[in-house]
Every structure is written in C-alpha cells, then in structure tokens.
Amino acid sequence: MAPSAPRTQSAPAALRPGGGTARTGAGPRTRRRAAGLIAAGLLLAACGTTTTSGPSAVKTAGSGTIQALTEYPVGKRPVAPALSGATINGGRLNLAALRGKVIVLNVWGSWCAPCRNEAPALKKASDETYDLGVRFVGIDTRDNDAAARAFERTYGITYPSFRDPDGELLLRFNGRIPLSAVPSTVFIDPDGRIAARIIGQTTYRTLRDLAKDIATENTMKNDGGAAQ
C-alpha cells in the first residue's frame, strides 16, 4: 500500500539547557500534498495575519490563537535543509550536530505578539521532552540581537537560536515546504526529514504531544531493527 499524503488540520492553538501540535480529534482533517515556493515578500507578513498560498491558505486571528498543522507520513517526508550559522548570543550552530535527535525548529521574532504568547509553551515543552532526545532550536528572523536576547531573558529560553536578520535561513526551505509565516514551527525527525509543520501560534500540549510522537516513532523503529 502506498504511503498516505501529508495530513493537514486546523485547530485551536497549545528544555533543558543545551542547545505544536497534538493530533487532537477536534475539527475535520483533510489530506493534501504540501507544495509551493516561499516568496521573499511573505517573510515580511505581519505577525498574526499569516497567509499561505493555494489550498492550504489560512489566516490567523489577531491573538494568534488559530494554527494550521501539516504532518508528513514516513516515506513522504521532505529532507530538511542544511542550517548552520551564528546564534543571537554570538556562538555558532550547525543542525548537523543534532542528527539523531528530534529537532523542533521555531521561527520567531521579538517584535511578534504571537511569538511572545507561545514562548512559555516552548520553554515548558523543551524542558519536558529533553530526556526523550528532543532538541529545540530557534530561528530569530527580521530582528536585532539585543531585542532577541532580552526576549530570551524574559521568557527563560535557554536553547539556541540562529540569527536570521534577512530571512536567508527561511529561504532554504524553498521548494521543500511552505514556510512563510512568523511564528512557524518545524519538526525534524532523527533522519533529518521534516515530519510536521505548524503555521501560527502553537501551545504546550501540541508541541509536547507531537514531539513525543516523533520520538516514540524513532524508538519503535530502532527496537524493530534490533529484533531482526
């Protein structure tokens, strides 16, 4: 049987030092293939009024409480782009060093109200999933380092964030998945493939549950391989 197409749903929006979205039953689920290119101009879209093109179009409420989740089944997951560069704290980071971990990649900016709203959820989920092999990483876009560092201090964020003042890192997702909104969250499986994407503000429960699902999926795969 051929693997199923990516599953998309809309639903109400939900670390340890070292450095989503639950599949709730609420609401209809539709299946579609994620496609499209990132338009550089969309990276400047107003936070809290997010639009993607085509059948996946969604507009978030001003409070950022609406989100769109797309999950990619095993066998149809796009390869995540290589990301490396400077962090907002002056360090360097290469996602390749986290291969074998589940990576939760959150796109944010200190100027973004929904990003501020979801920050406590990101911290809590990152703390609680660390021991499962989940690593949170940020992409701070269209921002300045001083404001970004103040944001992290305010919300107790300790995982690293790439600095992406020109949106160049986001453009690397071009042709893989639509990623044109702030905030957005991308889940990368241990094999370096994109397992899910959230457009808009998310919550602790959705982040935790989806990260755990992907981590458990990897554990089951490894256990099965050992048994053969």
Wavefront OBJ file of the C-alpha trace (Angstrom):
o trace
v 0.000 0.000 0.000
v 1.399 3.411 -0.981
v 2.099 5.811 1.920
v -0.546 8.402 2.531
v -0.258 12.053 1.612
v 0.533 14.744 4.182
v -2.309 15.361 6.624
v -3.343 18.947 7.271
v -5.642 20.155 10.012
v -6.662 23.433 11.582
v -7.225 23.504 15.320
v -7.338 25.900 18.256
v -3.795 26.924 19.218
v -1.019 24.911 22.662
v 14.468 22.465 27.949
v 16.634 21.979 29.394
v 19.834 23.987 28.681
v 21.677 22.560 25.750
v 21.220 23.976 22.967
v 2.901 22.154 18.043
v 0.801 20.417 17.781
v -1.109 17.470 19.190
v -3.187 15.369 16.879
v -6.382 16.341 18.591
v -9.632 14.870 17.407
v -11.321 18.254 17.111
v -12.196 19.559 13.683
v -12.139 17.991 10.217
v -8.978 16.525 8.760
v -8.130 16.968 5.136
v -5.368 15.338 3.152
v -3.245 17.140 0.643
v 0.272 17.257 -0.684
v 2.268 20.193 0.662
v 3.714 22.240 -2.183
v 4.750 25.713 -3.203
v 7.641 28.140 -3.062
v 8.467 30.736 -0.449
v 8.044 34.292 -1.650
v 10.583 36.515 -0.002
v 7.988 39.215 0.475
v 5.857 36.902 2.599
v 8.626 36.783 5.169
v 7.618 40.342 5.961
v 3.976 39.423 6.530
v 2.506 40.945 9.653
v 2.723 38.622 12.622
v -0.720 37.321 13.483
v -2.032 37.741 9.935
v -0.393 34.781 8.254
v -1.311 33.663 4.768
v -0.041 30.771 2.671
v -0.959 30.256 -0.960
v -3.211 27.688 -2.583
v -5.453 25.157 -0.854
v -3.591 25.492 2.427
v -4.422 29.177 2.819
v -5.093 30.142 6.421
v -5.359 33.473 8.205
v -4.549 33.589 11.891
v -6.577 35.613 14.353
v -5.057 38.758 15.735
v -4.409 36.933 19.002
v -2.582 34.182 17.128
v -4.899 31.510 18.532
v -5.515 29.723 15.225
v -2.934 27.374 13.787
v -2.554 25.063 10.794
v -0.769 21.740 11.187
v 0.589 19.607 8.359
v 2.025 16.172 9.147
v 4.174 14.291 6.641
v 3.984 10.487 6.761
v 7.127 8.371 6.866
v 8.240 7.789 3.300
v 6.948 11.160 2.084
v 8.922 13.466 4.332
v 10.971 16.209 2.642
v 14.640 16.371 3.555
v 15.304 19.330 5.863
v 17.758 21.906 4.517
v 21.236 22.202 5.971
v 21.235 25.028 8.503
v 24.316 26.494 10.125
v 25.391 29.917 11.229
v 25.699 32.411 14.053
v 23.408 32.440 17.072
v 21.952 35.539 18.700
v 24.367 35.033 21.621
v 27.472 35.104 19.453
v 28.025 31.366 19.139
v 27.867 29.060 16.146
v 25.379 26.280 15.489
v 25.089 23.534 12.908
v 21.935 21.404 12.872
v 24.010 18.515 11.527
v 25.446 18.168 15.038
v 21.930 17.255 16.251
v 21.392 14.447 13.731
v 19.778 11.509 15.501
v 17.670 13.808 17.681
v 14.163 15.102 17.118
v 14.556 18.805 16.339
v 11.791 21.325 16.987
v 12.665 24.406 14.957
v 10.705 27.507 15.935
v 10.675 30.648 13.769
v 10.184 33.747 15.895
v 10.919 37.421 16.386
v 10.869 39.602 19.483
v 8.554 42.004 17.599
v 5.903 39.286 17.133
v 2.986 39.211 19.617
v 2.016 35.549 18.996
v 5.697 34.643 19.471
v 5.548 36.213 22.923
v 2.316 34.357 23.638
v 3.759 30.947 22.743
v 7.194 31.432 24.361
v 6.226 29.911 27.760
v 4.821 26.855 25.939
v 8.050 26.414 24.002
v 10.160 26.593 27.146
v 7.976 24.123 29.041
v 7.815 21.649 26.163
v 11.553 21.852 25.570
v 12.250 21.142 29.243
v 9.888 18.188 29.387
v 10.983 16.465 26.174
v 14.750 16.870 26.528
v 15.263 13.423 28.037
v 13.357 11.899 25.103
v 16.048 13.131 22.733
v 14.172 16.229 21.583
v 16.130 19.422 20.982
v 14.527 22.825 20.462
v 16.224 25.423 18.247
v 15.038 28.877 17.241
v 15.381 30.963 14.099
v 15.166 34.614 15.119
v 14.190 36.447 11.950
v 13.874 40.124 10.971
v 15.144 41.109 14.422
v 18.124 42.613 16.198
v 20.290 40.673 18.630
v 19.773 42.942 21.633
v 15.980 42.702 21.434
v 16.186 38.956 20.828
v 18.406 38.391 23.865
v 16.044 40.449 26.015
v 13.167 38.274 24.764
v 15.013 35.118 25.807
v 15.782 36.506 29.249
v 12.151 37.487 29.766
v 10.827 34.021 28.955
v 13.705 31.944 30.304
v 14.581 30.481 26.899
v 17.885 28.612 27.099
v 18.008 26.688 23.830
v 19.980 28.311 20.991
v 18.537 30.469 18.226
v 20.056 31.241 14.859
v 20.209 34.909 13.973
v 18.474 35.439 10.622
v 18.072 39.198 10.161
v 17.454 38.948 6.413
v 15.323 35.790 6.344
v 18.044 33.909 4.455
v 17.738 30.749 6.545
v 13.993 30.588 5.957
v 14.561 30.761 2.214
v 16.449 27.469 2.420
v 13.090 25.752 2.904
v 12.153 26.973 -0.580
v 10.811 24.052 -2.635
v 10.604 21.731 0.376
v 7.690 23.040 2.442
v 5.844 26.363 2.540
v 7.409 28.330 5.383
v 6.464 31.970 5.108
v 4.967 32.974 8.442
v 6.085 34.100 11.875
v 5.646 32.223 14.107
v 6.075 28.818 12.490
v 7.370 25.552 13.940
v 9.005 22.690 12.038
v 9.548 19.187 13.451
v 12.548 17.321 12.012
v 12.870 13.601 12.643
v 16.152 11.895 13.648
v 16.842 11.045 9.996
v 16.870 14.719 9.068
v 13.461 14.756 7.398
v 10.572 17.143 8.012
v 7.856 15.303 9.947
v 5.452 18.182 10.611
v 4.941 21.911 10.265
v 2.802 24.355 12.237
v 1.838 27.760 10.872
v 0.853 30.249 13.564
v 0.964 30.299 17.344
v 1.055 26.894 18.991
v 0.611 25.501 22.506
v 2.493 23.446 25.065
v 0.266 20.421 24.606
v 0.573 20.351 20.841
v 4.338 20.829 20.958
v 4.779 18.135 23.593
v 2.497 15.564 22.021
v 3.862 15.864 18.508
v 7.489 15.812 19.693
v 6.768 12.725 21.800
v 5.054 11.011 18.876
v 8.074 11.505 16.625
v 10.499 10.423 19.366
v 8.406 7.301 20.047
v 8.235 6.547 16.339
v 12.035 6.557 16.231
v 12.316 4.339 19.318
v 9.933 1.784 17.798
v 11.892 1.780 14.564
v 15.159 1.154 16.417
v 13.628 -1.587 18.560
v 12.250 -3.286 15.466
v 15.626 -3.162 13.781
v 17.314 -4.704 16.805
v 14.801 -7.536 16.894
v 15.516 -8.585 13.310
l 1 2 3 4 5 6 7 8 9 10 11 12 13 14
l 15 16 17 18 19
l 20 21 22 23 24 25 26 27 28 29 30 31 32 33 34 35 36 37 38 39 40 41 42 43 44 45 46 47 48 49 50 51 52 53 54 55 56 57 58 59 60 61 62 63 64 65 66 67 68 69 70 71 72 73 74 75 76 77 78 79 80 81 82 83 84 85 86 87 88 89 90 91 92 93 94 95 96 97 98 99 100 101 102 103 104 105 106 107 108 109 110 111 112 113 114 115 116 117 118 119 120 121 122 123 124 125 126 127 128 129 130 131 132 133 134 135 136 137 138 139 140 141 142 143 144 145 146 147 148 149 150 151 152 153 154 155 156 157 158 159 160 161 162 163 164 165 166 167 168 169 170 171 172 173 174 175 176 177 178 179 180 181 182 183 184 185 186 187 188 189 190 191 192 193 194 195 196 197 198 199 200 201 202 203 204 205 206 207 208 209 210 211 212 213 214 215 216 217 218 219 220 221 222 223 224 225 226 227 228
